[in-house]
Amino acid sequence: MLQEFLQNQDLKDCDNLRFVLSGGESLSSSLNELFTKKSDAILYNGYGPTETAICVILWHCTPPLPNKMLDAHLINTNGIPIGHAVSNTQFFILDERNLPVALGTIGELCIGGVQVAKGYLNRKELSDEKFIQIDIDNQSVRLYKTGDLVRYLPNGALLFIGRRDSQVKIRGLRIELGEIEKTLALYPAIKQAACLINSTTDLMSQKITAFYLENEKYSSSKIDTQELKLFLSQHIPLYMIPQSFIKINSFPMLASGELDMKKLIRTYDASSKKVVANDEQENTTEIQAIIISIWREALNIDSINVYDNFFDIGGNSLLSVQIINNIETKTGVKLETRALVMESLAQISYPL
């Protein structure tokens, strides 16, 4: 969202803007530097899960960080620090036994304080897992286990490293890759699935790709992507539905029996380079021509087919808002986000 904000042509007119709080995504050094060039406002990097009332750790991140205070390599690799705890908040970095780790060691961030939630409604087992009561320094504290891996920097600030589990974030939305994989495996024609996020530094271009093994019983018929998306939409949020589905013959495995993610990523990189051009249909309607023009401009691609799906060719939830507004402005018709996710251009333009 911050990147979108900085690309807005009207930013130069925000003379009264004094403070900007960025949160929900890891803030990169390059985006921080871009902010300092585009705005005179003060930028803060905020961190905090919903379970702890959102922003509980804060970092004043402009002007750019002096390297002598921090580990430049860590900052360039993992992004801007998330900072220090705000008032009435305490945090601990714990290992798998819920014991404090040594200074500078990576561990799980656990947050305590008056703002920590009581638990999840009607989900006692999950609440017991994520909200713990432990003794630290001769005092009993109640903590929320975030699942985020962090470490201290030399100046005492916290640096976000990654996730302990398969949860990631795309444009500020929590994505549980494991949940997507389990849901895909429920589809009759799919035997097993694995998901990953493409490793682009452009947050607006991040997307979910699903790899799957076909169930032998259904190998004779090709999986209908639209039907699969419809099935997924009945079980998981729309923003968690993969944009791409890639069939593979077998999953690369490590000697330990675990999935070899590095090889899977190389499989993704190879498949993404196989660009298949879609020939535009000569007999497009006036409405379809308008939508194609809007998609072209938003996605920065030339070849768009009336049978293309917006999300399949690179669209995302943030761009969908812009697309829907532009279509309404130019055609007078307001579409639902679900239509962009589930339907092709031809389908959403009929009977417009």
C-alpha positions as MATLAB code, in Angstrom:
seq = 'MLQEFLQNQDLKDCDNLRFVLSGGESLSSSLNELFTKKSDAILYNGYGPTETAICVILWHCTPPLPNKMLDAHLINTNGIPIGHAVSNTQFFILDERNLPVALGTIGELCIGGVQVAKGYLNRKELSDEKFIQIDIDNQSVRLYKTGDLVRYLPNGALLFIGRRDSQVKIRGLRIELGEIEKTLALYPAIKQAACLINSTTDLMSQKITAFYLENEKYSSSKIDTQELKLFLSQHIPLYMIPQSFIKINSFPMLASGELDMKKLIRTYDASSKKVVANDEQENTTEIQAIIISIWREALNIDSINVYDNFFDIGGNSLLSVQIINNIETKTGVKLETRALVMESLAQISYPL';
ca = [
       0.000    0.000    0.000;
       2.876    2.410    0.790;
       4.379    1.709   -2.618;
       1.057    2.501   -4.274;
       0.826    5.696   -2.221;
       4.279    6.844   -3.334;
       3.410    6.230   -6.979;
       0.375    8.522   -6.783;
       0.828   11.621   -8.919;
      -1.029   13.759   -6.359;
       1.514   13.063   -3.610;
       3.269   16.363   -4.320;
       0.091   18.169   -3.236;
       0.113   16.613    0.268;
       1.734   19.688    1.837;
       0.166   19.111    5.253;
       1.230   15.489    5.554;
       3.449   15.145    8.641;
       3.463   11.488    9.694;
       3.010    8.189    7.852;
       2.681    4.845    9.643;
       3.558    1.784    7.561;
       2.431   -1.639    8.757;
       1.210   -5.052    7.675;
       4.182   -5.694    5.381;
       7.929   -5.871    5.856;
       9.307   -2.430    4.957;
      12.295   -2.681    2.607;
      15.304   -0.340    2.650;
      14.639    0.647   -0.960;
      11.041    1.626   -0.188;
      12.232    3.633    2.821;
      14.718    5.498    0.616;
      12.035    6.129   -2.004;
       9.823    7.608    0.703;
      12.532   10.082    1.759;
      12.875   11.227   -1.856;
       9.143   11.621   -2.437;
       7.938   13.064    0.890;
       9.115   15.314    3.720;
       6.855   13.524    6.213;
       8.181   11.334    9.039;
       7.852    7.610    8.344;
       7.269    5.057   11.093;
       7.432    1.294   10.670;
       4.764   -0.264   12.887;
       4.395   -3.891   13.929;
       1.661   -5.709   15.783;
      -0.739   -8.610   15.164;
      -4.496   -8.228   15.536;
      -4.239  -10.353   18.712;
      -2.245   -7.560   20.387;
      -4.312   -4.579   19.215;
      -2.235   -3.940   16.060;
       0.711   -1.542   16.549;
       2.728   -2.443   19.666;
       6.289   -2.076   18.316;
       7.427    1.041   16.469;
      10.485    2.305   14.582;
      11.212    5.858   13.405;
      12.768    4.960   10.064;
      13.519    8.225    8.278;
      16.020    9.591    7.433;
      17.832    6.445    6.131;
      19.528    4.397    8.834;
      23.218    5.036    9.617;
      25.084    1.804    8.936;
      27.439    2.301   11.864;
      24.530    1.701   14.256;
      23.088   -1.328   12.551;
      24.080   -4.391   10.586;
      23.791   -3.138    6.988;
      23.660   -6.653    5.505;
      20.809   -7.673    7.806;
      18.874   -4.504    7.002;
      19.273   -4.940    3.241;
      18.273   -8.616    3.499;
      15.397   -8.447    5.977;
      14.138   -4.875    5.705;
      13.817   -1.961    8.100;
      13.727   -2.811   11.855;
      10.343   -3.067   13.507;
      11.790   -1.165   16.465;
      11.002   -0.940   20.165;
       7.929   -1.696   22.293;
       5.396    1.095   22.881;
       4.137    1.956   26.386;
       2.449   -0.786   28.443;
       3.921   -3.440   26.156;
       6.627   -5.992   26.796;
       8.078   -8.613   24.531;
      10.387  -11.600   24.789;
      12.312  -13.587   22.190;
      11.838  -17.254   23.080;
      13.086  -20.587   21.773;
      10.994  -23.715   21.135;
      10.972  -24.490   24.892;
       9.615  -20.992   25.653;
      12.954  -19.953   27.166;
      14.656  -16.608   26.376;
      17.306  -16.857   23.638;
      20.804  -15.378   23.855;
      21.275  -11.764   22.740;
      21.476  -11.586   18.945;
      20.019  -15.079   18.477;
      16.924  -15.609   16.341;
      13.797  -16.680   18.225;
      10.013  -16.337   18.267;
       8.594  -12.947   19.225;
       6.139  -13.225   22.135;
       4.190  -10.145   23.226;
       2.727   -9.282   26.619;
       0.862   -6.305   28.039;
      -2.596   -4.951   28.766;
      -3.585   -5.023   25.097;
      -3.131   -8.785   24.542;
      -6.406  -10.479   23.598;
      -8.089  -13.050   25.854;
      -8.049  -15.659   23.084;
      -9.995  -16.820   20.038;
     -13.769  -17.094   20.266;
     -14.892  -20.733   20.532;
     -11.382  -22.008   19.670;
      -9.973  -23.144   23.011;
      -7.305  -25.454   21.572;
      -5.845  -22.727   19.359;
      -6.090  -20.191   22.197;
      -4.157  -22.498   24.546;
      -1.485  -22.921   21.885;
      -1.009  -19.250   21.061;
      -1.654  -17.554   24.429;
       0.687  -18.836   27.132;
       1.400  -18.123   30.804;
       5.073  -18.586   31.733;
       7.540  -17.497   34.409;
      10.330  -15.168   33.304;
      12.711  -13.387   35.699;
      10.680  -14.557   38.713;
       7.440  -13.096   37.382;
       4.462  -14.752   35.739;
       3.599  -13.206   32.393;
       0.877  -13.895   29.853;
       2.149  -13.769   26.271;
       0.898  -14.092   22.740;
       3.134  -16.276   20.540;
       3.238  -14.414   17.223;
       4.948  -17.112   15.152;
       7.294  -14.395   13.846;
      11.055  -14.883   14.052;
      13.072  -11.849   15.174;
      16.459  -10.925   16.630;
      17.972   -7.960   18.440;
      20.160   -5.502   16.555;
      23.182   -3.904   18.295;
      21.143   -0.788   19.143;
      18.408   -2.816   20.875;
      15.863   -2.602   18.053;
      14.044   -5.694   16.800;
      14.560   -6.981   13.267;
      11.900   -9.175   11.638;
      13.446  -12.302   10.076;
      10.488  -14.397    8.875;
       7.797  -16.848    9.944;
       8.125  -20.067   11.947;
       5.265  -21.632   10.039;
       3.987  -21.328    6.489;
       2.129  -18.086    7.132;
       3.173  -15.197    4.914;
       1.742  -11.799    4.059;
       0.772  -10.372    0.713;
      -0.192   -6.695    0.631;
      -0.908   -6.775    4.365;
      -3.149   -9.860    4.310;
      -2.242  -12.995    6.252;
      -1.819  -15.972    3.960;
      -1.688  -19.481    5.415;
       0.005  -21.525    2.702;
      -0.599  -24.705    4.683;
      -4.326  -24.037    4.786;
      -4.415  -23.473    1.023;
      -2.513  -26.720    0.438;
      -4.875  -28.703    2.663;
      -7.894  -27.211    0.907;
      -6.466  -28.019   -2.521;
      -5.970  -31.631   -1.413;
      -9.712  -31.824   -0.684;
     -10.458  -31.273   -4.372;
     -11.218  -34.719   -5.850;
      -8.842  -34.382   -8.818;
      -5.854  -33.293   -6.691;
      -3.782  -35.759   -4.697;
      -1.257  -33.371   -3.119;
      -0.398  -29.680   -3.353;
       2.304  -27.210   -2.345;
       2.147  -23.425   -2.543;
       4.728  -20.669   -2.666;
       4.973  -16.910   -3.071;
       7.036  -15.647   -5.989;
      10.227  -13.982   -4.732;
       9.772  -10.519   -6.242;
      10.712   -7.329   -4.412;
       7.711   -5.580   -5.979;
       4.943   -6.075   -3.415;
       2.278   -5.354   -6.027;
       3.546   -8.233   -8.179;
       3.533  -10.876   -5.440;
       1.234  -13.798   -6.120;
       0.487  -17.311   -4.913;
       1.388  -20.260   -7.123;
       0.045  -23.736   -6.423;
       1.828  -26.902   -7.553;
      -0.215  -30.070   -7.547;
      -0.149  -33.793   -8.220;
      -3.200  -35.173   -9.968;
      -5.241  -37.921   -8.404;
      -4.717  -40.972  -10.630;
      -8.467  -41.551  -10.790;
      -8.926  -38.195  -12.522;
      -5.772  -38.064  -14.642;
      -7.726  -38.605  -17.839;
      -9.461  -35.238  -17.602;
      -7.803  -31.825  -17.356;
      -8.536  -29.811  -14.211;
     -10.802  -26.853  -14.918;
      -9.127  -23.863  -13.230;
     -12.381  -21.952  -12.939;
     -14.143  -24.858  -11.236;
     -11.165  -25.293   -8.920;
     -11.264  -21.611   -7.947;
     -14.987  -21.868   -7.297;
     -14.349  -24.856   -5.028;
     -11.601  -22.979   -3.143;
     -13.792  -19.883   -2.720;
     -16.225  -22.004   -0.699;
     -13.518  -22.894    1.829;
     -10.950  -20.065    2.009;
     -11.004  -16.250    1.546;
     -10.757  -14.960   -2.012;
      -7.372  -13.322   -1.378;
      -5.910  -16.749   -0.513;
      -6.873  -18.353   -3.834;
      -3.718  -18.988   -5.926;
      -3.288  -17.012   -9.141;
      -1.477  -19.862  -10.912;
      -1.855  -23.653  -10.867;
       1.020  -25.790  -12.139;
       0.743  -29.536  -12.599;
       3.905  -31.532  -11.830;
       4.663  -35.230  -12.006;
       6.337  -35.447   -8.589;
       7.449  -33.167   -5.758;
      11.203  -32.717   -5.211;
      12.110  -34.153   -1.806;
      15.075  -33.844    0.530;
      16.839  -36.867    2.013;
      14.956  -36.123    5.249;
      11.674  -36.721    3.465;
      10.695  -33.033    3.506;
       9.717  -31.005    0.466;
      12.714  -29.413   -1.284;
      11.462  -25.829   -1.557;
      14.565  -24.612   -3.392;
      13.985  -27.053   -6.233;
      10.283  -26.213   -6.271;
      11.158  -22.521   -6.591;
      13.443  -23.340   -9.520;
      10.506  -25.182  -11.085;
       8.424  -22.033  -10.645;
      11.145  -19.827  -12.156;
      11.384  -22.113  -15.189;
       7.613  -22.223  -15.702;
       7.235  -18.455  -15.312;
       9.666  -17.895  -18.178;
       7.478  -19.880  -20.540;
       5.399  -16.990  -21.777;
       2.485  -18.043  -23.896;
       1.123  -15.158  -25.923;
      -2.643  -14.937  -26.145;
      -3.905  -13.729  -29.486;
      -6.446  -10.968  -29.115;
      -9.841  -11.769  -30.481;
     -10.758   -9.683  -33.509;
     -14.464   -9.771  -32.701;
     -14.330   -8.135  -29.277;
     -17.292   -6.060  -28.209;
     -16.957   -2.370  -27.342;
     -17.190   -3.189  -23.624;
     -14.534   -5.890  -23.911;
     -12.221   -3.493  -25.764;
     -12.590   -0.968  -22.926;
     -11.842   -3.605  -20.268;
      -8.824   -4.868  -22.239;
      -7.485   -1.319  -22.400;
      -7.955   -0.886  -18.634;
      -6.248   -4.203  -17.860;
      -3.374   -3.400  -20.220;
      -2.656   -0.123  -18.481;
      -2.913   -1.567  -14.951;
      -0.888   -4.738  -15.603;
       1.548   -3.276  -18.130;
       1.114   -6.162  -20.574;
       0.174   -6.073  -24.254;
      -1.360   -9.437  -25.055;
      -4.740   -9.993  -23.381;
      -7.328  -12.527  -24.467;
     -11.049  -12.322  -23.753;
     -10.703  -15.717  -22.055;
      -8.050  -14.422  -19.638;
      -8.759  -14.063  -15.940;
      -7.551  -10.839  -14.321;
      -5.783  -12.570  -11.422;
      -4.284  -15.275  -13.657;
      -2.396  -12.717  -15.749;
      -0.927  -10.791  -12.811;
      -3.773   -8.938  -11.103;
      -4.147   -8.667   -7.328;
      -6.637   -7.480   -4.710;
      -5.318   -3.915   -4.531;
      -5.309   -3.467   -8.298;
      -8.792   -4.966   -8.466;
     -10.186   -1.933   -6.611;
      -8.638    0.353   -9.223;
      -9.884   -1.859  -12.052;
     -13.453   -1.971  -10.731;
     -13.512    1.821  -10.318;
     -12.151    2.394  -13.825;
     -14.644   -0.011  -15.390;
     -17.505    1.708  -13.547;
     -16.275    5.153  -14.651;
     -15.952    4.179  -18.314;
     -18.925    1.822  -18.670;
     -21.281    2.723  -15.823;
     -21.264   -0.879  -14.593;
     -19.992   -1.835  -11.122;
     -18.460   -5.281  -10.827;
     -17.967   -7.389   -7.733;
     -14.416   -8.381   -6.741;
     -15.513  -12.016   -6.836;
     -16.217  -11.686  -10.557;
     -12.626  -10.630  -11.255;
     -11.344  -13.566   -9.216;
     -13.598  -16.251  -10.611;
     -14.490  -15.237  -14.169;
     -12.800  -14.522  -17.484;
     -12.974  -11.186  -19.274;
     -15.606  -12.594  -21.609;
     -17.763  -13.702  -18.689;
     -17.623  -10.442  -16.733;
     -18.397   -8.472  -19.909;
     -21.490  -10.550  -20.705;
     -24.209   -9.332  -21.015;
     -22.812   -5.801  -20.480;
];
